[in-house]
């Protein structure tokens, strides 16, 4: 199972991007688990059926343009099912095991995107914000916010809230997670993203 704790019904997608070095002597093992596409990258798919909401995973591994540079990795999980054509492609899990065996430290660029029914959540800053006290303003409301949590001179995480309608609130969480690439690092990143999300959007009964 790629993501063990992907159970939040409000989650629209979980995405990580990173770069990772792959030694030349490991490329043979990579070619054994997936064929390189004509465009040059490797594609992987997977499904998670064990949870209430069915999730599909996509992974793209792109070789460097210059010798000696790192490979680019993108993994995205979202609710849904694989199409018939996608079910014939290589599963994501062998890719995770292959990359984990390299024992490489990476910096995961993480993004979680949520969609809430506005009446079922509370936010630390209520939206919309009225602009009645601003004289001659061309606007009447602020319906979105970009919040930044700093850790001394660096950014710990960022949250964007957008009240797209009176009943729908969107939230996007951005942060980095550094560590040795493996399944646990991905699981920890997801759990951390949900902690950051709930610090801003409080779910009803959760």
Order of alpha helices (4+ residues) and beta strands (2+ residues): beta-alpha-beta-beta-beta-alpha-beta-beta-beta-beta-beta-beta-beta-alpha-beta
